[in-house]
Amino acid sequence: MNERLTARAHLLLMEKAAGLPDLTPFVEVPRLTPEELARAPEGEPSAVVRERVLAARERMKARQGKLNSEPLGHALRQHTALSAASEALLQAATRRLALTARTLENLVRIAAR
């Protein structure tokens, strides 16, 4: 039987195989019934959400001179101070999971947010 793993199960298996603690930030959310979905309130208009996102981007640019997605490589590491323990965990995960440089950079970028 070929069963597909959920993203959480896949990450847990990878972490267990690598001897790493469970660091995956998942929240279990129960599935809504069709009746509950029909009673759900109307969401915000896209234009309102867009304005809020643009305002947040402007605050970020004013605070650090660029967006989080802009610093790359060495510049990213200069603006992301990892503790010795965090750096050790990152290096261990890189070795054990054979992470690529791109994946490593993305992990650091996410941690910086």
Biopython code that builds the backbone (N, CA, C, O; Angstrom):
import numpy as np
from Bio.PDB.StructureBuilder import StructureBuilder

atoms = [
    (1, "MET", "N", (0.851, -1.182, 0.000)),
    (1, "MET", "CA", (0.000, 0.000, 0.000)),
    (1, "MET", "C", (0.894, 1.241, 0.000)),
    (1, "MET", "O", (1.767, 1.381, 0.857)),
    (2, "ASN", "N", (0.679, 2.121, -0.942)),
    (2, "ASN", "CA", (1.489, 3.324, -1.082)),
    (2, "ASN", "C", (0.755, 4.506, -0.444)),
    (2, "ASN", "O", (-0.133, 5.099, -1.056)),
    (3, "GLU", "N", (1.135, 4.840, 0.795)),
    (3, "GLU", "CA", (0.483, 5.944, 1.498)),
    (3, "GLU", "C", (1.362, 7.174, 1.423)),
    (3, "GLU", "O", (2.583, 7.082, 1.553)),
    (4, "ARG", "N", (0.755, 8.306, 1.218)),
    (4, "ARG", "CA", (1.502, 9.564, 1.189)),
    (4, "ARG", "C", (1.647, 10.089, 2.608)),
    (4, "ARG", "O", (0.702, 10.062, 3.396)),
    (5, "LEU", "N", (2.848, 10.569, 2.922)),
    (5, "LEU", "CA", (3.085, 11.164, 4.234)),
    (5, "LEU", "C", (2.654, 12.620, 4.235)),
    (5, "LEU", "O", (2.818, 13.326, 3.240)),
    (6, "THR", "N", (2.112, 13.057, 5.340)),
    (6, "THR", "CA", (1.837, 14.479, 5.471)),
    (6, "THR", "C", (3.171, 15.195, 5.608)),
    (6, "THR", "O", (4.179, 14.560, 5.919)),
    (7, "ALA", "N", (3.198, 16.489, 5.384)),
    (7, "ALA", "CA", (4.437, 17.264, 5.510)),
    (7, "ALA", "C", (4.997, 17.136, 6.922)),
    (7, "ALA", "O", (6.208, 16.993, 7.096)),
    (8, "ARG", "N", (4.140, 17.185, 7.917)),
    (8, "ARG", "CA", (4.600, 17.073, 9.305)),
    (8, "ARG", "C", (5.227, 15.708, 9.567)),
    (8, "ARG", "O", (6.293, 15.625, 10.176)),
    (9, "ALA", "N", (4.578, 14.638, 9.114)),
    (9, "ALA", "CA", (5.107, 13.294, 9.324)),
    (9, "ALA", "C", (6.460, 13.139, 8.639)),
    (9, "ALA", "O", (7.377, 12.539, 9.198)),
    (10, "HIS", "N", (6.581, 13.675, 7.444)),
    (10, "HIS", "CA", (7.847, 13.602, 6.702)),
    (10, "HIS", "C", (8.955, 14.321, 7.473)),
    (10, "HIS", "O", (10.048, 13.777, 7.626)),
    (11, "LEU", "N", (8.689, 15.524, 7.954)),
    (11, "LEU", "CA", (9.692, 16.269, 8.707)),
    (11, "LEU", "C", (10.060, 15.568, 10.007)),
    (11, "LEU", "O", (11.229, 15.535, 10.391)),
    (12, "LEU", "N", (9.066, 15.009, 10.682)),
    (12, "LEU", "CA", (9.345, 14.292, 11.926)),
    (12, "LEU", "C", (10.242, 13.087, 11.675)),
    (12, "LEU", "O", (11.151, 12.816, 12.460)),
    (13, "LEU", "N", (9.992, 12.362, 10.587)),
    (13, "LEU", "CA", (10.834, 11.218, 10.254)),
    (13, "LEU", "C", (12.257, 11.649, 9.931)),
    (13, "LEU", "O", (13.215, 10.995, 10.342)),
    (14, "MET", "N", (12.398, 12.748, 9.196)),
    (14, "MET", "CA", (13.738, 13.256, 8.867)),
    (14, "MET", "C", (14.476, 13.681, 10.130)),
    (14, "MET", "O", (15.659, 13.378, 10.290)),
    (15, "GLU", "N", (13.784, 14.383, 11.029)),
    (15, "GLU", "CA", (14.414, 14.844, 12.266)),
    (15, "GLU", "C", (14.809, 13.663, 13.143)),
    (15, "GLU", "O", (15.886, 13.659, 13.739)),
    (16, "LYS", "N", (13.932, 12.657, 13.221)),
    (16, "LYS", "CA", (14.228, 11.486, 14.038)),
    (16, "LYS", "C", (15.434, 10.750, 13.477)),
    (16, "LYS", "O", (16.314, 10.333, 14.230)),
    (17, "ALA", "N", (15.481, 10.588, 12.162)),
    (17, "ALA", "CA", (16.611, 9.901, 11.526)),
    (17, "ALA", "C", (17.910, 10.652, 11.764)),
    (17, "ALA", "O", (18.971, 10.037, 11.873)),
    (18, "ALA", "N", (17.839, 11.974, 11.844)),
    (18, "ALA", "CA", (19.034, 12.784, 12.044)),
    (18, "ALA", "C", (19.360, 12.973, 13.519)),
    (18, "ALA", "O", (20.385, 13.565, 13.857)),
    (19, "GLY", "N", (18.498, 12.475, 14.396)),
    (19, "GLY", "CA", (18.730, 12.633, 15.827)),
    (19, "GLY", "C", (18.455, 14.043, 16.318)),
    (19, "GLY", "O", (18.988, 14.460, 17.346)),
    (20, "LEU", "N", (17.623, 14.782, 15.588)),
    (20, "LEU", "CA", (17.311, 16.166, 15.951)),
    (20, "LEU", "C", (16.003, 16.236, 16.725)),
    (20, "LEU", "O", (15.143, 15.371, 16.562)),
    (21, "PRO", "N", (15.839, 17.261, 17.571)),
    (21, "PRO", "CA", (14.560, 17.426, 18.274)),
    (21, "PRO", "C", (13.473, 17.864, 17.302)),
    (21, "PRO", "O", (13.769, 18.363, 16.217)),
    (22, "ASP", "N", (12.222, 17.679, 17.690)),
    (22, "ASP", "CA", (11.089, 18.099, 16.863)),
    (22, "ASP", "C", (10.982, 19.616, 16.922)),
    (22, "ASP", "O", (10.592, 20.179, 17.945)),
    (23, "LEU", "N", (11.331, 20.278, 15.817)),
    (23, "LEU", "CA", (11.299, 21.739, 15.757)),
    (23, "LEU", "C", (10.253, 22.263, 14.786)),
    (23, "LEU", "O", (10.202, 23.463, 14.517)),
    (24, "THR", "N", (9.418, 21.376, 14.259)),
    (24, "THR", "CA", (8.456, 21.790, 13.253)),
    (24, "THR", "C", (7.283, 22.532, 13.890)),
    (24, "THR", "O", (6.630, 22.007, 14.792)),
    (25, "PRO", "N", (7.017, 23.751, 13.422)),
    (25, "PRO", "CA", (5.953, 24.564, 14.017)),
    (25, "PRO", "C", (4.600, 24.308, 13.358)),
    (25, "PRO", "O", (4.159, 25.103, 12.527)),
    (26, "PHE", "N", (3.942, 23.219, 13.715)),
    (26, "PHE", "CA", (2.649, 22.902, 13.137)),
    (26, "PHE", "C", (1.560, 23.021, 14.195)),
    (26, "PHE", "O", (1.782, 22.751, 15.375)),
    (27, "VAL", "N", (0.399, 23.427, 13.751)),
    (27, "VAL", "CA", (-0.772, 23.514, 14.622)),
    (27, "VAL", "C", (-1.858, 22.658, 13.987)),
    (27, "VAL", "O", (-2.198, 22.840, 12.818)),
    (28, "GLU", "N", (-2.389, 21.743, 14.748)),
    (28, "GLU", "CA", (-3.472, 20.905, 14.247)),
    (28, "GLU", "C", (-4.772, 21.714, 14.244)),
    (28, "GLU", "O", (-5.143, 22.294, 15.264)),
    (29, "VAL", "N", (-5.452, 21.753, 13.121)),
    (29, "VAL", "CA", (-6.711, 22.485, 12.990)),
    (29, "VAL", "C", (-7.765, 21.504, 12.481)),
    (29, "VAL", "O", (-7.587, 20.894, 11.427)),
    (30, "PRO", "N", (-8.856, 21.348, 13.220)),
    (30, "PRO", "CA", (-9.877, 20.390, 12.770)),
    (30, "PRO", "C", (-10.562, 20.875, 11.488)),
    (30, "PRO", "O", (-10.713, 22.074, 11.254)),
    (31, "ARG", "N", (-10.961, 19.925, 10.688)),
    (31, "ARG", "CA", (-11.656, 20.225, 9.439)),
    (31, "ARG", "C", (-13.048, 20.766, 9.753)),
    (31, "ARG", "O", (-13.742, 20.233, 10.619)),
    (32, "LEU", "N", (-13.460, 21.829, 9.048)),
    (32, "LEU", "CA", (-14.794, 22.398, 9.249)),
    (32, "LEU", "C", (-15.825, 21.606, 8.456)),
    (32, "LEU", "O", (-15.532, 21.079, 7.383)),
    (33, "THR", "N", (-17.025, 21.530, 8.997)),
    (33, "THR", "CA", (-18.118, 20.873, 8.284)),
    (33, "THR", "C", (-18.637, 21.831, 7.210)),
    (33, "THR", "O", (-18.384, 23.034, 7.278)),
    (34, "PRO", "N", (-19.353, 21.308, 6.231)),
    (34, "PRO", "CA", (-19.943, 22.200, 5.215)),
    (34, "PRO", "C", (-20.857, 23.255, 5.833)),
    (34, "PRO", "O", (-20.923, 24.381, 5.340)),
    (35, "GLU", "N", (-21.564, 22.900, 6.913)),
    (35, "GLU", "CA", (-22.453, 23.860, 7.572)),
    (35, "GLU", "C", (-21.648, 24.995, 8.201)),
    (35, "GLU", "O", (-22.025, 26.163, 8.103)),
    (36, "GLU", "N", (-20.534, 24.641, 8.848)),
    (36, "GLU", "CA", (-19.676, 25.658, 9.463)),
    (36, "GLU", "C", (-19.062, 26.571, 8.402)),
    (36, "GLU", "O", (-18.937, 27.779, 8.604)),
    (37, "LEU", "N", (-18.688, 25.986, 7.285)),
    (37, "LEU", "CA", (-18.127, 26.797, 6.194)),
    (37, "LEU", "C", (-19.170, 27.773, 5.642)),
    (37, "LEU", "O", (-18.843, 28.914, 5.315)),
    (38, "ALA", "N", (-20.419, 27.325, 5.539)),
    (38, "ALA", "CA", (-21.485, 28.179, 5.017)),
    (38, "ALA", "C", (-21.770, 29.352, 5.957)),
    (38, "ALA", "O", (-22.181, 30.421, 5.507)),
    (39, "ARG", "N", (-21.550, 29.154, 7.273)),
    (39, "ARG", "CA", (-21.803, 30.214, 8.254)),
    (39, "ARG", "C", (-20.580, 31.113, 8.477)),
    (39, "ARG", "O", (-20.662, 32.090, 9.221)),
    (40, "ALA", "N", (-19.473, 30.797, 7.854)),
    (40, "ALA", "CA", (-18.245, 31.565, 8.088)),
    (40, "ALA", "C", (-18.441, 33.015, 7.638)),
    (40, "ALA", "O", (-19.081, 33.270, 6.617)),
    (41, "PRO", "N", (-17.891, 33.957, 8.399)),
    (41, "PRO", "CA", (-18.042, 35.363, 8.010)),
    (41, "PRO", "C", (-17.270, 35.672, 6.737)),
    (41, "PRO", "O", (-16.339, 34.960, 6.362)),
    (42, "GLU", "N", (-17.673, 36.731, 6.095)),
    (42, "GLU", "CA", (-17.013, 37.193, 4.873)),
    (42, "GLU", "C", (-15.583, 37.625, 5.205)),
    (42, "GLU", "O", (-15.351, 38.276, 6.224)),
    (43, "GLY", "N", (-14.648, 37.270, 4.366)),
    (43, "GLY", "CA", (-13.256, 37.663, 4.581)),
    (43, "GLY", "C", (-13.014, 39.106, 4.172)),
    (43, "GLY", "O", (-13.896, 39.759, 3.614)),
    (44, "GLU", "N", (-11.818, 39.597, 4.452)),
    (44, "GLU", "CA", (-11.465, 40.971, 4.072)),
    (44, "GLU", "C", (-11.297, 41.061, 2.559)),
    (44, "GLU", "O", (-10.881, 40.094, 1.921)),
    (45, "PRO", "N", (-11.613, 42.202, 1.991)),
    (45, "PRO", "CA", (-11.365, 42.388, 0.555)),
    (45, "PRO", "C", (-9.857, 42.375, 0.275)),
    (45, "PRO", "O", (-9.070, 42.833, 1.104)),
    (46, "SER", "N", (-9.463, 41.868, -0.859)),
    (46, "SER", "CA", (-8.048, 41.782, -1.230)),
    (46, "SER", "C", (-7.360, 43.145, -1.195)),
    (46, "SER", "O", (-6.188, 43.239, -0.831)),
    (47, "ALA", "N", (-8.075, 44.187, -1.567)),
    (47, "ALA", "CA", (-7.482, 45.528, -1.586)),
    (47, "ALA", "C", (-7.067, 45.962, -0.177)),
    (47, "ALA", "O", (-6.033, 46.610, -0.014)),
    (48, "VAL", "N", (-7.853, 45.615, 0.835)),
    (48, "VAL", "CA", (-7.534, 45.967, 2.219)),
    (48, "VAL", "C", (-6.292, 45.207, 2.676)),
    (48, "VAL", "O", (-5.399, 45.783, 3.298)),
    (49, "VAL", "N", (-6.238, 43.911, 2.366)),
    (49, "VAL", "CA", (-5.082, 43.094, 2.741)),
    (49, "VAL", "C", (-3.836, 43.601, 2.022)),
    (49, "VAL", "O", (-2.761, 43.677, 2.616)),
    (50, "ARG", "N", (-3.980, 43.947, 0.741)),
    (50, "ARG", "CA", (-2.847, 44.458, -0.039)),
    (50, "ARG", "C", (-2.272, 45.712, 0.603)),
    (50, "ARG", "O", (-1.053, 45.841, 0.716)),
    (51, "GLU", "N", (-3.119, 46.629, 1.019)),
    (51, "GLU", "CA", (-2.648, 47.861, 1.652)),
    (51, "GLU", "C", (-1.900, 47.567, 2.951)),
    (51, "GLU", "O", (-0.889, 48.205, 3.245)),
    (52, "ARG", "N", (-2.391, 46.611, 3.722)),
    (52, "ARG", "CA", (-1.733, 46.248, 4.972)),
    (52, "ARG", "C", (-0.354, 45.631, 4.697)),
    (52, "ARG", "O", (0.606, 45.913, 5.413)),
    (53, "VAL", "N", (-0.258, 44.799, 3.672)),
    (53, "VAL", "CA", (1.023, 44.177, 3.300)),
    (53, "VAL", "C", (2.002, 45.237, 2.815)),
    (53, "VAL", "O", (3.172, 45.217, 3.196)),
    (54, "LEU", "N", (1.544, 46.152, 1.988)),
    (54, "LEU", "CA", (2.423, 47.214, 1.481)),
    (54, "LEU", "C", (2.931, 48.097, 2.615)),
    (54, "LEU", "O", (4.094, 48.499, 2.620)),
    (55, "ALA", "N", (2.060, 48.398, 3.577)),
    (55, "ALA", "CA", (2.475, 49.213, 4.728)),
    (55, "ALA", "C", (3.531, 48.473, 5.554)),
    (55, "ALA", "O", (4.495, 49.086, 6.014)),
    (56, "ALA", "N", (3.357, 47.167, 5.742)),
    (56, "ALA", "CA", (4.339, 46.375, 6.493)),
    (56, "ALA", "C", (5.674, 46.337, 5.765)),
    (56, "ALA", "O", (6.728, 46.418, 6.396)),
    (57, "ARG", "N", (5.637, 46.215, 4.449)),
    (57, "ARG", "CA", (6.883, 46.207, 3.664)),
    (57, "ARG", "C", (7.612, 47.544, 3.790)),
    (57, "ARG", "O", (8.839, 47.584, 3.886)),
    (58, "GLU", "N", (6.857, 48.623, 3.789)),
    (58, "GLU", "CA", (7.469, 49.946, 3.923)),
    (58, "GLU", "C", (8.104, 50.124, 5.300)),
    (58, "GLU", "O", (9.192, 50.689, 5.416)),
    (59, "ARG", "N", (7.425, 49.640, 6.343)),
    (59, "ARG", "CA", (8.006, 49.706, 7.696)),
    (59, "ARG", "C", (9.303, 48.903, 7.755)),
    (59, "ARG", "O", (10.280, 49.344, 8.360)),
    (60, "MET", "N", (9.315, 47.742, 7.137)),
    (60, "MET", "CA", (10.514, 46.904, 7.122)),
    (60, "MET", "C", (11.652, 47.609, 6.396)),
    (60, "MET", "O", (12.788, 47.615, 6.870)),
    (61, "LYS", "N", (11.345, 48.203, 5.244)),
    (61, "LYS", "CA", (12.379, 48.918, 4.483)),
    (61, "LYS", "C", (12.927, 50.101, 5.275)),
    (61, "LYS", "O", (14.129, 50.367, 5.251)),
    (62, "ALA", "N", (12.045, 50.806, 5.975)),
    (62, "ALA", "CA", (12.482, 51.951, 6.778)),
    (62, "ALA", "C", (13.352, 51.487, 7.951)),
    (62, "ALA", "O", (14.303, 52.173, 8.324)),
    (63, "ARG", "N", (13.034, 50.337, 8.528)),
    (63, "ARG", "CA", (13.747, 49.830, 9.686)),
    (63, "ARG", "C", (15.130, 49.292, 9.321)),
    (63, "ARG", "O", (16.102, 49.565, 10.025)),
    (64, "GLN", "N", (15.231, 48.529, 8.227)),
    (64, "GLN", "CA", (16.499, 47.874, 7.920)),
    (64, "GLN", "C", (17.064, 48.210, 6.546)),
    (64, "GLN", "O", (18.095, 47.669, 6.149)),
    (65, "GLY", "N", (16.398, 49.097, 5.824)),
    (65, "GLY", "CA", (16.924, 49.526, 4.531)),
    (65, "GLY", "C", (16.627, 48.602, 3.372)),
    (65, "GLY", "O", (16.906, 48.953, 2.226)),
    (66, "LYS", "N", (16.074, 47.441, 3.629)),
    (66, "LYS", "CA", (15.722, 46.480, 2.569)),
    (66, "LYS", "C", (14.742, 45.458, 3.119)),
    (66, "LYS", "O", (14.495, 45.395, 4.323)),
    (67, "LEU", "N", (14.190, 44.663, 2.220)),
    (67, "LEU", "CA", (13.261, 43.610, 2.618)),
    (67, "LEU", "C", (14.032, 42.398, 3.116)),
    (67, "LEU", "O", (15.206, 42.233, 2.783)),
    (68, "ASN", "N", (13.388, 41.545, 3.909)),
    (68, "ASN", "CA", (14.036, 40.328, 4.397)),
    (68, "ASN", "C", (14.496, 39.433, 3.255)),
    (68, "ASN", "O", (15.476, 38.702, 3.399)),
    (69, "SER", "N", (13.808, 39.481, 2.136)),
    (69, "SER", "CA", (14.152, 38.618, 1.009)),
    (69, "SER", "C", (15.371, 39.121, 0.241)),
    (69, "SER", "O", (15.885, 38.404, -0.618)),
    (70, "GLU", "N", (15.844, 40.326, 0.525)),
    (70, "GLU", "CA", (16.930, 40.896, -0.264)),
    (70, "GLU", "C", (18.339, 40.510, 0.164)),
    (70, "GLU", "O", (19.150, 40.210, -0.712)),
    (71, "PRO", "N", (18.692, 40.494, 1.455)),
    (71, "PRO", "CA", (20.080, 40.158, 1.759)),
    (71, "PRO", "C", (20.378, 38.704, 1.408)),
    (71, "PRO", "O", (19.581, 37.810, 1.696)),
    (72, "LEU", "N", (21.532, 38.478, 0.785)),
    (72, "LEU", "CA", (21.920, 37.142, 0.372)),
    (72, "LEU", "C", (23.276, 36.785, 0.966)),
    (72, "LEU", "O", (24.095, 37.656, 1.258)),
    (73, "GLY", "N", (23.493, 35.495, 1.137)),
    (73, "GLY", "CA", (24.789, 34.989, 1.534)),
    (73, "GLY", "C", (25.389, 35.664, 2.750)),
    (73, "GLY", "O", (24.809, 35.652, 3.836)),
    (74, "HIS", "N", (26.566, 36.257, 2.553)),
    (74, "HIS", "CA", (27.315, 36.877, 3.645)),
    (74, "HIS", "C", (26.531, 38.038, 4.269)),
    (74, "HIS", "O", (26.539, 38.205, 5.489)),
    (75, "ALA", "N", (25.863, 38.831, 3.446)),
    (75, "ALA", "CA", (25.077, 39.957, 3.961)),
    (75, "ALA", "C", (23.952, 39.450, 4.864)),
    (75, "ALA", "O", (23.636, 40.077, 5.875)),
    (76, "LEU", "N", (23.356, 38.332, 4.505)),
    (76, "LEU", "CA", (22.295, 37.753, 5.324)),
    (76, "LEU", "C", (22.850, 37.358, 6.687)),
    (76, "LEU", "O", (22.225, 37.629, 7.712)),
    (77, "ARG", "N", (24.020, 36.721, 6.707)),
    (77, "ARG", "CA", (24.618, 36.274, 7.967)),
    (77, "ARG", "C", (25.043, 37.459, 8.838)),
    (77, "ARG", "O", (25.034, 37.355, 10.065)),
    (78, "GLN", "N", (25.413, 38.586, 8.218)),
    (78, "GLN", "CA", (25.798, 39.768, 8.991)),
    (78, "GLN", "C", (24.617, 40.333, 9.767)),
    (78, "GLN", "O", (24.796, 40.900, 10.845)),
    (79, "HIS", "N", (23.420, 40.182, 9.229)),
    (79, "HIS", "CA", (22.216, 40.728, 9.852)),
    (79, "HIS", "C", (21.454, 39.686, 10.668)),
    (79, "HIS", "O", (20.404, 39.989, 11.236)),
    (80, "THR", "N", (21.973, 38.471, 10.730)),
    (80, "THR", "CA", (21.310, 37.391, 11.452)),
    (80, "THR", "C", (22.285, 36.812, 12.460)),
    (80, "THR", "O", (23.110, 35.965, 12.118)),
    (81, "ALA", "N", (22.195, 37.257, 13.677)),
    (81, "ALA", "CA", (23.083, 36.768, 14.729)),
    (81, "ALA", "C", (22.498, 35.501, 15.338)),
    (81, "ALA", "O", (21.471, 35.548, 16.016)),
    (82, "LEU", "N", (23.150, 34.375, 15.094)),
    (82, "LEU", "CA", (22.714, 33.112, 15.676)),
    (82, "LEU", "C", (23.524, 32.837, 16.938)),
    (82, "LEU", "O", (24.722, 33.118, 16.990)),
    (83, "SER", "N", (22.876, 32.297, 17.936)),
    (83, "SER", "CA", (23.594, 31.899, 19.145)),
    (83, "SER", "C", (24.494, 30.722, 18.795)),
    (83, "SER", "O", (24.323, 30.086, 17.756)),
    (84, "ALA", "N", (25.447, 30.440, 19.666)),
    (84, "ALA", "CA", (26.355, 29.314, 19.426)),
    (84, "ALA", "C", (25.572, 28.005, 19.331)),
    (84, "ALA", "O", (25.877, 27.153, 18.496)),
    (85, "ALA", "N", (24.558, 27.848, 20.193)),
    (85, "ALA", "CA", (23.743, 26.629, 20.165)),
    (85, "ALA", "C", (22.948, 26.528, 18.863)),
    (85, "ALA", "O", (22.830, 25.447, 18.285)),
    (86, "SER", "N", (22.403, 27.656, 18.407)),
    (86, "SER", "CA", (21.643, 27.658, 17.153)),
    (86, "SER", "C", (22.543, 27.346, 15.979)),
    (86, "SER", "O", (22.167, 26.588, 15.084)),
    (87, "GLU", "N", (23.721, 27.923, 15.978)),
    (87, "GLU", "CA", (24.687, 27.665, 14.899)),
    (87, "GLU", "C", (25.084, 26.194, 14.885)),
    (87, "GLU", "O", (25.185, 25.591, 13.817)),
    (88, "ALA", "N", (25.311, 25.607, 16.067)),
    (88, "ALA", "CA", (25.690, 24.195, 16.154)),
    (88, "ALA", "C", (24.565, 23.300, 15.632)),
    (88, "ALA", "O", (24.820, 22.339, 14.906)),
    (89, "LEU", "N", (23.310, 23.619, 16.005)),
    (89, "LEU", "CA", (22.171, 22.845, 15.524)),
    (89, "LEU", "C", (22.042, 22.956, 14.010)),
    (89, "LEU", "O", (21.786, 21.961, 13.330)),
    (90, "LEU", "N", (22.218, 24.154, 13.487)),
    (90, "LEU", "CA", (22.133, 24.375, 12.052)),
    (90, "LEU", "C", (23.210, 23.589, 11.309)),
    (90, "LEU", "O", (22.937, 22.992, 10.268)),
    (91, "GLN", "N", (24.423, 23.588, 11.837)),
    (91, "GLN", "CA", (25.521, 22.846, 11.208)),
    (91, "GLN", "C", (25.274, 21.340, 11.277)),
    (91, "GLN", "O", (25.541, 20.617, 10.316)),
    (92, "ALA", "N", (24.761, 20.868, 12.421)),
    (92, "ALA", "CA", (24.462, 19.436, 12.566)),
    (92, "ALA", "C", (23.364, 19.022, 11.588)),
    (92, "ALA", "O", (23.458, 17.976, 10.947)),
    (93, "ALA", "N", (22.336, 19.838, 11.479)),
    (93, "ALA", "CA", (21.245, 19.540, 10.557)),
    (93, "ALA", "C", (21.748, 19.552, 9.118)),
    (93, "ALA", "O", (21.335, 18.719, 8.312)),
    (94, "THR", "N", (22.626, 20.477, 8.791)),
    (94, "THR", "CA", (23.178, 20.565, 7.438)),
    (94, "THR", "C", (23.935, 19.290, 7.092)),
    (94, "THR", "O", (23.788, 18.751, 5.995)),
    (95, "ARG", "N", (24.745, 18.810, 8.030)),
    (95, "ARG", "CA", (25.504, 17.581, 7.779)),
    (95, "ARG", "C", (24.598, 16.360, 7.726)),
    (95, "ARG", "O", (24.673, 15.567, 6.787)),
    (96, "ARG", "N", (23.753, 16.209, 8.716)),
    (96, "ARG", "CA", (22.942, 14.995, 8.823)),
    (96, "ARG", "C", (21.873, 14.875, 7.755)),
    (96, "ARG", "O", (21.570, 13.774, 7.296)),
    (97, "LEU", "N", (21.297, 16.009, 7.357)),
    (97, "LEU", "CA", (20.229, 15.991, 6.356)),
    (97, "LEU", "C", (20.732, 16.320, 4.959)),
    (97, "LEU", "O", (19.956, 16.373, 4.005)),
    (98, "ALA", "N", (22.053, 16.543, 4.843)),
    (98, "ALA", "CA", (22.672, 16.880, 3.552)),
    (98, "ALA", "C", (21.951, 18.067, 2.903)),
    (98, "ALA", "O", (21.569, 18.009, 1.734)),
    (99, "LEU", "N", (21.774, 19.137, 3.673)),
    (99, "LEU", "CA", (21.086, 20.314, 3.153)),
    (99, "LEU", "C", (21.949, 21.029, 2.123)),
    (99, "LEU", "O", (23.174, 21.070, 2.238)),
    (100, "THR", "N", (21.297, 21.587, 1.124)),
    (100, "THR", "CA", (22.008, 22.366, 0.118)),
    (100, "THR", "C", (22.271, 23.764, 0.667)),
    (100, "THR", "O", (21.673, 24.172, 1.662)),
    (101, "ALA", "N", (23.172, 24.493, 0.009)),
    (101, "ALA", "CA", (23.466, 25.867, 0.420)),
    (101, "ALA", "C", (22.209, 26.728, 0.341)),
    (101, "ALA", "O", (21.987, 27.584, 1.197)),
    (102, "ARG", "N", (21.397, 26.508, -0.668)),
    (102, "ARG", "CA", (20.170, 27.283, -0.823)),
    (102, "ARG", "C", (19.200, 27.008, 0.331)),
    (102, "ARG", "O", (18.594, 27.932, 0.874)),
    (103, "THR", "N", (19.059, 25.745, 0.697)),
    (103, "THR", "CA", (18.182, 25.390, 1.810)),
    (103, "THR", "C", (18.697, 25.990, 3.106)),
    (103, "THR", "O", (17.921, 26.508, 3.910)),
    (104, "LEU", "N", (19.996, 25.921, 3.306)),
    (104, "LEU", "CA", (20.601, 26.496, 4.509)),
    (104, "LEU", "C", (20.323, 27.999, 4.580)),
    (104, "LEU", "O", (19.952, 28.513, 5.635)),
    (105, "GLU", "N", (20.499, 28.693, 3.475)),
    (105, "GLU", "CA", (20.239, 30.134, 3.436)),
    (105, "GLU", "C", (18.770, 30.429, 3.717)),
    (105, "GLU", "O", (18.458, 31.393, 4.416)),
    (106, "ASN", "N", (17.866, 29.616, 3.183)),
    (106, "ASN", "CA", (16.440, 29.820, 3.425)),
    (106, "ASN", "C", (16.100, 29.608, 4.896)),
    (106, "ASN", "O", (15.279, 30.338, 5.451)),
    (107, "LEU", "N", (16.718, 28.619, 5.529)),
    (107, "LEU", "CA", (16.481, 28.384, 6.957)),
    (107, "LEU", "C", (16.931, 29.595, 7.780)),
    (107, "LEU", "O", (16.233, 30.010, 8.705)),
    (108, "VAL", "N", (18.087, 30.157, 7.447)),
    (108, "VAL", "CA", (18.587, 31.330, 8.163)),
    (108, "VAL", "C", (17.660, 32.518, 7.930)),
    (108, "VAL", "O", (17.379, 33.282, 8.854)),
    (109, "ARG", "N", (17.187, 32.673, 6.698)),
    (109, "ARG", "CA", (16.275, 33.783, 6.371)),
    (109, "ARG", "C", (14.980, 33.662, 7.163)),
    (109, "ARG", "O", (14.478, 34.660, 7.679)),
    (110, "ILE", "N", (14.429, 32.444, 7.266)),
    (110, "ILE", "CA", (13.200, 32.236, 8.022)),
    (110, "ILE", "C", (13.426, 32.511, 9.495)),
    (110, "ILE", "O", (12.583, 33.119, 10.155)),
    (111, "ALA", "N", (14.557, 32.067, 10.012)),
    (111, "ALA", "CA", (14.872, 32.281, 11.429)),
    (111, "ALA", "C", (15.004, 33.775, 11.747)),
    (111, "ALA", "O", (14.742, 34.194, 12.875)),
    (112, "ALA", "N", (15.403, 34.564, 10.770)),
    (112, "ALA", "CA", (15.621, 35.999, 10.988)),
    (112, "ALA", "C", (14.310, 36.772, 11.074)),
    (112, "ALA", "O", (14.301, 37.914, 11.535)),
    (113, "ARG", "N", (13.223, 36.181, 10.646)),
    (113, "ARG", "CA", (11.948, 36.915, 10.618)),
    (113, "ARG", "C", (11.356, 37.085, 11.946)),
    (113, "ARG", "O", (10.287, 37.681, 12.073)),
]
sb = StructureBuilder()
sb.init_structure("model")
sb.init_model(0)
sb.init_chain("A")
sb.init_seg("    ")
for serial, (resi, resn, name, xyz) in enumerate(atoms, 1):
    if name == "N":
        sb.init_residue(resn, " ", resi, " ")
    sb.init_atom(name, np.array(xyz, "f"), 0.0, 1.0, " ", f" {name:<3s}", serial, name[0])
structure = sb.get_structure()
